[in-house]
Amino acid sequence: LTISDHRESGHPFNVHSKRQHPRQGNVHNHCPGALAYFLDQRKDWIMFYFLCNVSPSFSADLIPPGVCNLLNPSTIYANNEVDLDEVEIYGFDYDYTLALYSNALDTMIYNTARDFLVKHYKYPEGISKYDYIPNFAARGLHYDIQKGLLMKIDAFHYIQLGTVYRGLNPVPDEEVLELYGGTNHVPLEEVSGFYGKGPVMKQFMDVFSIPEMTLLAAANDYFNSNDIEYDPGHLYKDVSDAIGMVHIKGYMYKWIMQDLEKYILRGDETYAVLQRLASHGKKLFLITNSPFSFVDKGMNYMVGKDWRDLFDIVIVQADKPHFFNSCGKPFRRLDSNGDLQWDKIKSLDKGQVYKQGNLFDFLRLTGWRGSKVLYFGDHLYSDLADLMLRHGWRTGAIVPELEVETRVVNTEQYAQGLTWLQALTGLLERMQMHRDPESKKVLQDWLKEREELRAVTKNLFNPHFGSIFRTCHNPTYFSRRLCRFSDVYMASISCLLNYDLSYTFYPRRTPLQHEAPLWMDQLCTGCMKTPFLEEMAHIR
């Protein structure tokens, strides 16, 4: 299309109304080669910037045909090639894997821990006025224990400026740089250890940690707002203990068991997954930190009173991650009343329930080793890291946030914003060698617009911290761990219903920075038509 063609077709700009351009060449806005040629022409590149600014909808024209805008939230994504035909044994965590919980549970955990902080640790009564804030925090954030700051860190250990919060208020970028010695980089030894906690930083990796982060932010906000001197390190420990008491004293278990319908979601899908795997001759096992009475009540609700018939091995109160990396605790058998038995465990039998134990004895007694085992869990460190790195099991990460983030990615606002953001980045890269005053001014305008677009894109996911998977253009620290510790990842185990049990998951071969995208298969996995199975149509 020529510029005059755009004007005659009603495209919302008039070239000559603002600036007379010396020539009107052809601008093929769907052709990268023509676009590159256009940008390389010294006389035309400022004009290109002007056209795009006058017409915000121009970014829609830059989206290539075939680019997906309808990702399927029920897709299973592969970090590593996995052939389900080779998988004979399926293992599961319980909480947020077999059992998904409603947001009402977060509110209950927050309120109980907050009240415990005030009543038992004698914190100021003013903290009781802070109600739970849904969607304030996001999984995978880091917390600086000594500074009392909540933040998002990328895969290269850089803090994403604009996502650092002291209490409920963002910390200015200049102050962040000053606090960290003139840089936003956090050294490896401070970020976290193998299980997400270093001497300075704690990474919150499971879904249960959302209320804890919110309570930390609320308590910090109260002290800062009222100019009360306090030690952030003490506050961190007390909040952590208060959240822990919700679990140790059994409050959470009691709430859920008293109102299963309110707290447990999509139990029919859990039943469908387990029934289908068992009917195809797959062996199933459960390893959870939760107590048997709690698991039994939930599984009765989701699957039925005969749920244990589907499982070959059931292990409760396993004390993960120590279950996977220590051989200190032996297995104990529970009787039908849930009481510990004293007999020596020589085999792990179907129909029995076992407590504690360790993976080394598990492997010795079952012989279940290597890639024929696929274990699913929601906690990248406690559930998956040791299994992937030390024992060679296949691992599947459950990431419920995928459903919400997929809905955002499917919006036209996100697609157009991201496309123009990428176009701006390309323009900056190509045009940075021009040093005359006018060029420098335009480049500064582009940089400013790029930062504004980044903020808009971030806010589409979460106005405080953005997507759990990206910090601007880089993957987050969470994403890095997700790719390292899981072969596949999905929003819930019900995604398994979409695939045949001989299906092979192939990771997309996206080009490395030094590679050219010469192959056609560059669409993401979620763009493909998921092979929904007819026998599972009633679940969908």
FENLINKA-V760639 format. One record per residue. N is the residue number from 1. RES is the residue in one letter. OMEGA is omega in whole degrees, -180 to 180 (NA if undefined). Layout:
n=N res=RES omega=OMEGA
n=N res=RES omega=OMEGA
This chain:
n=1 res=L omega=173
n=2 res=T omega=179
n=3 res=I omega=179
n=4 res=S omega=176
n=5 res=D omega=178
n=6 res=H omega=-176
n=7 res=R omega=-178
n=8 res=E omega=-179
n=9 res=S omega=177
n=10 res=G omega=177
n=11 res=H omega=-167
n=12 res=P omega=166
n=13 res=F omega=176
n=14 res=N omega=-172
n=15 res=V omega=-171
n=16 res=H omega=-180
n=17 res=S omega=-177
n=18 res=K omega=-174
n=19 res=R omega=177
n=20 res=Q omega=-180
n=21 res=H omega=-173
n=22 res=P omega=179
n=23 res=R omega=-177
n=24 res=Q omega=180
n=25 res=G omega=179
n=26 res=N omega=179
n=27 res=V omega=180
n=28 res=H omega=-173
n=29 res=N omega=172
n=30 res=H omega=-174
n=31 res=C omega=-179
n=32 res=P omega=-179
n=33 res=G omega=178
n=34 res=A omega=179
n=35 res=L omega=178
n=36 res=A omega=178
n=37 res=Y omega=-179
n=38 res=F omega=-178
n=39 res=L omega=-177
n=40 res=D omega=179
n=41 res=Q omega=-175
n=42 res=R omega=-175
n=43 res=K omega=-170
n=44 res=D omega=-168
n=45 res=W omega=176
n=46 res=I omega=177
n=47 res=M omega=180
n=48 res=F omega=178
n=49 res=Y omega=-179
n=50 res=F omega=-179
n=51 res=L omega=-177
n=52 res=C omega=179
n=53 res=N omega=-180
n=54 res=V omega=-178
n=55 res=S omega=179
n=56 res=P omega=-178
n=57 res=S omega=-179
n=58 res=F omega=-179
n=59 res=S omega=178
n=60 res=A omega=179
n=61 res=D omega=-178
n=62 res=L omega=-179
n=63 res=I omega=-177
n=64 res=P omega=175
n=65 res=P omega=178
n=66 res=G omega=177
n=67 res=V omega=-171
n=68 res=C omega=170
n=69 res=N omega=-180
n=70 res=L omega=177
n=71 res=L omega=-179
n=72 res=N omega=-178
n=73 res=P omega=180
n=74 res=S omega=180
n=75 res=T omega=169
n=76 res=I omega=-177
n=77 res=Y omega=-175
n=78 res=A omega=167
n=79 res=N omega=-176
n=80 res=N omega=-179
n=81 res=E omega=-179
n=82 res=V omega=177
n=83 res=D omega=-179
n=84 res=L omega=178
n=85 res=D omega=-180
n=86 res=E omega=-177
n=87 res=V omega=-180
n=88 res=E omega=-172
n=89 res=I omega=180
n=90 res=Y omega=178
n=91 res=G omega=-176
n=92 res=F omega=161
n=93 res=D omega=-180
n=94 res=Y omega=-174
n=95 res=D omega=-179
n=96 res=Y omega=172
n=97 res=T omega=171
n=98 res=L omega=-180
n=99 res=A omega=173
n=100 res=L omega=-174
n=101 res=Y omega=178
n=102 res=S omega=-180
n=103 res=N omega=179
n=104 res=A omega=179
n=105 res=L omega=179
n=106 res=D omega=180
n=107 res=T omega=-180
n=108 res=M omega=179
n=109 res=I omega=-180
n=110 res=Y omega=-176
n=111 res=N omega=-179
n=112 res=T omega=179
n=113 res=A omega=177
n=114 res=R omega=-180
n=115 res=D omega=177
n=116 res=F omega=179
n=117 res=L omega=-178
n=118 res=V omega=-173
n=119 res=K omega=-173
n=120 res=H omega=178
n=121 res=Y omega=175
n=122 res=K omega=174
n=123 res=Y omega=-177
n=124 res=P omega=-180
n=125 res=E omega=-179
n=126 res=G omega=179
n=127 res=I omega=180
n=128 res=S omega=-179
n=129 res=K omega=-180
n=130 res=Y omega=176
n=131 res=D omega=178
n=132 res=Y omega=-180
n=133 res=I omega=179
n=134 res=P omega=175
n=135 res=N omega=172
n=136 res=F omega=-177
n=137 res=A omega=179
n=138 res=A omega=-179
n=139 res=R omega=177
n=140 res=G omega=180
n=141 res=L omega=174
n=142 res=H omega=178
n=143 res=Y omega=176
n=144 res=D omega=-170
n=145 res=I omega=-176
n=146 res=Q omega=-179
n=147 res=K omega=-179
n=148 res=G omega=-177
n=149 res=L omega=175
n=150 res=L omega=-172
n=151 res=M omega=174
n=152 res=K omega=-177
n=153 res=I omega=-178
n=154 res=D omega=-175
n=155 res=A omega=-179
n=156 res=F omega=176
n=157 res=H omega=176
n=158 res=Y omega=175
n=159 res=I omega=174
n=160 res=Q omega=179
n=161 res=L omega=-175
n=162 res=G omega=179
n=163 res=T omega=179
n=164 res=V omega=-176
n=165 res=Y omega=169
n=166 res=R omega=-171
n=167 res=G omega=-179
n=168 res=L omega=-176
n=169 res=N omega=178
n=170 res=P omega=178
n=171 res=V omega=180
n=172 res=P omega=-178
n=173 res=D omega=-178
n=174 res=E omega=180
n=175 res=E omega=177
n=176 res=V omega=180
n=177 res=L omega=179
n=178 res=E omega=-179
n=179 res=L omega=-177
n=180 res=Y omega=171
n=181 res=G omega=176
n=182 res=G omega=-180
n=183 res=T omega=172
n=184 res=N omega=177
n=185 res=H omega=178
n=186 res=V omega=-177
n=187 res=P omega=-177
n=188 res=L omega=-175
n=189 res=E omega=180
n=190 res=E omega=-173
n=191 res=V omega=179
n=192 res=S omega=173
n=193 res=G omega=-176
n=194 res=F omega=-177
n=195 res=Y omega=169
n=196 res=G omega=179
n=197 res=K omega=174
n=198 res=G omega=-179
n=199 res=P omega=-176
n=200 res=V omega=-173
n=201 res=M omega=170
n=202 res=K omega=175
n=203 res=Q omega=-180
n=204 res=F omega=-168
n=205 res=M omega=-178
n=206 res=D omega=-176
n=207 res=V omega=179
n=208 res=F omega=-176
n=209 res=S omega=-179
n=210 res=I omega=177
n=211 res=P omega=-180
n=212 res=E omega=178
n=213 res=M omega=-179
n=214 res=T omega=179
n=215 res=L omega=175
n=216 res=L omega=-180
n=217 res=A omega=-179
n=218 res=A omega=-179
n=219 res=A omega=175
n=220 res=N omega=-179
n=221 res=D omega=180
n=222 res=Y omega=-179
n=223 res=F omega=-179
n=224 res=N omega=-178
n=225 res=S omega=-178
n=226 res=N omega=177
n=227 res=D omega=178
n=228 res=I omega=179
n=229 res=E omega=-180
n=230 res=Y omega=178
n=231 res=D omega=-180
n=232 res=P omega=178
n=233 res=G omega=177
n=234 res=H omega=180
n=235 res=L omega=179
n=236 res=Y omega=-179
n=237 res=K omega=-178
n=238 res=D omega=177
n=239 res=V omega=178
n=240 res=S omega=179
n=241 res=D omega=-179
n=242 res=A omega=176
n=243 res=I omega=179
n=244 res=G omega=-180
n=245 res=M omega=177
n=246 res=V omega=179
n=247 res=H omega=-175
n=248 res=I omega=-179
n=249 res=K omega=174
n=250 res=G omega=-180
n=251 res=Y omega=-177
n=252 res=M omega=179
n=253 res=Y omega=-179
n=254 res=K omega=-180
n=255 res=W omega=-175
n=256 res=I omega=-179
n=257 res=M omega=-180
n=258 res=Q omega=-179
n=259 res=D omega=-177
n=260 res=L omega=-177
n=261 res=E omega=-179
n=262 res=K omega=-170
n=263 res=Y omega=-176
n=264 res=I omega=-178
n=265 res=L omega=167
n=266 res=R omega=179
n=267 res=G omega=180
n=268 res=D omega=179
n=269 res=E omega=176
n=270 res=T omega=177
n=271 res=Y omega=-178
n=272 res=A omega=180
n=273 res=V omega=-177
n=274 res=L omega=-180
n=275 res=Q omega=-179
n=276 res=R omega=180
n=277 res=L omega=-179
n=278 res=A omega=-179
n=279 res=S omega=177
n=280 res=H omega=174
n=281 res=G omega=178
n=282 res=K omega=175
n=283 res=K omega=-178
n=284 res=L omega=173
n=285 res=F omega=-178
n=286 res=L omega=174
n=287 res=I omega=-176
n=288 res=T omega=175
n=289 res=N omega=-177
n=290 res=S omega=180
n=291 res=P omega=-174
n=292 res=F omega=-178
n=293 res=S omega=179
n=294 res=F omega=180
n=295 res=V omega=-178
n=296 res=D omega=180
n=297 res=K omega=-180
n=298 res=G omega=-180
n=299 res=M omega=174
n=300 res=N omega=-180
n=301 res=Y omega=-175
n=302 res=M omega=-169
n=303 res=V omega=-177
n=304 res=G omega=-174
n=305 res=K omega=180
n=306 res=D omega=-174
n=307 res=W omega=-178
n=308 res=R omega=177
n=309 res=D omega=180
n=310 res=L omega=-174
n=311 res=F omega=176
n=312 res=D omega=180
n=313 res=I omega=176
n=314 res=V omega=-180
n=315 res=I omega=-179
n=316 res=V omega=-179
n=317 res=Q omega=-173
n=318 res=A omega=-179
n=319 res=D omega=172
n=320 res=K omega=7
n=321 res=P omega=-178
n=322 res=H omega=177
n=323 res=F omega=-174
n=324 res=F omega=-174
n=325 res=N omega=-179
n=326 res=S omega=179
n=327 res=C omega=-174
n=328 res=G omega=-174
n=329 res=K omega=177
n=330 res=P omega=174
n=331 res=F omega=171
n=332 res=R omega=179
n=333 res=R omega=175
n=334 res=L omega=175
n=335 res=D omega=-175
n=336 res=S omega=178
n=337 res=N omega=-179
n=338 res=G omega=180
n=339 res=D omega=-180
n=340 res=L omega=175
n=341 res=Q omega=-173
n=342 res=W omega=-177
n=343 res=D omega=178
n=344 res=K omega=-177
n=345 res=I omega=180
n=346 res=K omega=177
n=347 res=S omega=176
n=348 res=L omega=-168
n=349 res=D omega=176
n=350 res=K omega=-180
n=351 res=G omega=179
n=352 res=Q omega=176
n=353 res=V omega=-176
n=354 res=Y omega=180
n=355 res=K omega=177
n=356 res=Q omega=-176
n=357 res=G omega=-179
n=358 res=N omega=-174
n=359 res=L omega=-178
n=360 res=F omega=174
n=361 res=D omega=178
n=362 res=F omega=180
n=363 res=L omega=-179
n=364 res=R omega=-175
n=365 res=L omega=-177
n=366 res=T omega=-174
n=367 res=G omega=-179
n=368 res=W omega=-175
n=369 res=R omega=169
n=370 res=G omega=-169
n=371 res=S omega=174
n=372 res=K omega=178
n=373 res=V omega=176
n=374 res=L omega=-176
n=375 res=Y omega=-178
n=376 res=F omega=176
n=377 res=G omega=-178
n=378 res=D omega=-176
n=379 res=H omega=-175
n=380 res=L omega=-179
n=381 res=Y omega=-173
n=382 res=S omega=-175
n=383 res=D omega=-164
n=384 res=L omega=-168
n=385 res=A omega=-178
n=386 res=D omega=-179
n=387 res=L omega=-180
n=388 res=M omega=-170
n=389 res=L omega=-172
n=390 res=R omega=-173
n=391 res=H omega=172
n=392 res=G omega=173
n=393 res=W omega=167
n=394 res=R omega=-177
n=395 res=T omega=177
n=396 res=G omega=-179
n=397 res=A omega=175
n=398 res=I omega=-176
n=399 res=V omega=-178
n=400 res=P omega=-179
n=401 res=E omega=-180
n=402 res=L omega=-178
n=403 res=E omega=-179
n=404 res=V omega=-177
n=405 res=E omega=177
n=406 res=T omega=178
n=407 res=R omega=178
n=408 res=V omega=-178
n=409 res=V omega=-179
n=410 res=N omega=-177
n=411 res=T omega=178
n=412 res=E omega=180
n=413 res=Q omega=179
n=414 res=Y omega=-177
n=415 res=A omega=-179
n=416 res=Q omega=179
n=417 res=G omega=-179
n=418 res=L omega=180
n=419 res=T omega=179
n=420 res=W omega=176
n=421 res=L omega=178
n=422 res=Q omega=178
n=423 res=A omega=178
n=424 res=L omega=180
n=425 res=T omega=177
n=426 res=G omega=178
n=427 res=L omega=179
n=428 res=L omega=-179
n=429 res=E omega=-176
n=430 res=R omega=-169
n=431 res=M omega=-174
n=432 res=Q omega=-179
n=433 res=M omega=180
n=434 res=H omega=-170
n=435 res=R omega=-180
n=436 res=D omega=-174
n=437 res=P omega=-178
n=438 res=E omega=180
n=439 res=S omega=-180
n=440 res=K omega=179
n=441 res=K omega=180
n=442 res=V omega=179
n=443 res=L omega=178
n=444 res=Q omega=177
n=445 res=D omega=178
n=446 res=W omega=180
n=447 res=L omega=179
n=448 res=K omega=-180
n=449 res=E omega=179
n=450 res=R omega=178
n=451 res=E omega=178
n=452 res=E omega=179
n=453 res=L omega=177
n=454 res=R omega=180
n=455 res=A omega=179
n=456 res=V omega=-180
n=457 res=T omega=178
n=458 res=K omega=-175
n=459 res=N omega=177
n=460 res=L omega=-179
n=461 res=F omega=180
n=462 res=N omega=-174
n=463 res=P omega=-179
n=464 res=H omega=-171
n=465 res=F omega=178
n=466 res=G omega=-179
n=467 res=S omega=176
n=468 res=I omega=-175
n=469 res=F omega=-176
n=470 res=R omega=166
n=471 res=T omega=-172
n=472 res=C omega=-177
n=473 res=H omega=-178
n=474 res=N omega=170
n=475 res=P omega=176
n=476 res=T omega=174
n=477 res=Y omega=177
n=478 res=F omega=180
n=479 res=S omega=180
n=480 res=R omega=179
n=481 res=R omega=179
n=482 res=L omega=179
n=483 res=C omega=-177
n=484 res=R omega=-170
n=485 res=F omega=180
n=486 res=S omega=174
n=487 res=D omega=177
n=488 res=V omega=175
n=489 res=Y omega=-173
n=490 res=M omega=-179
n=491 res=A omega=179
n=492 res=S omega=-179
n=493 res=I omega=178
n=494 res=S omega=176
n=495 res=C omega=177
n=496 res=L omega=-179
n=497 res=L omega=-176
n=498 res=N omega=-172
n=499 res=Y omega=173
n=500 res=D omega=-177
n=501 res=L omega=171
n=502 res=S omega=-178
n=503 res=Y omega=175
n=504 res=T omega=176
n=505 res=F omega=180
n=506 res=Y omega=174
n=507 res=P omega=177
n=508 res=R omega=176
n=509 res=R omega=176
n=510 res=T omega=-174
n=511 res=P omega=170
n=512 res=L omega=-175
n=513 res=Q omega=-177
n=514 res=H omega=-179
n=515 res=E omega=175
n=516 res=A omega=179
n=517 res=P omega=-173
n=518 res=L omega=-178
n=519 res=W omega=-174
n=520 res=M omega=-172
n=521 res=D omega=-180
n=522 res=Q omega=177
n=523 res=L omega=179
n=524 res=C omega=-178
n=525 res=T omega=-176
n=526 res=G omega=179
n=527 res=C omega=-177
n=528 res=M omega=176
n=529 res=K omega=-179
n=530 res=T omega=-176
n=531 res=P omega=180
n=532 res=F omega=-178
n=533 res=L omega=-176
n=534 res=E omega=-175
n=535 res=E omega=179
n=536 res=M omega=-175
n=537 res=A omega=-178
n=538 res=H omega=177
n=539 res=I omega=-178
n=540 res=R omega=NA
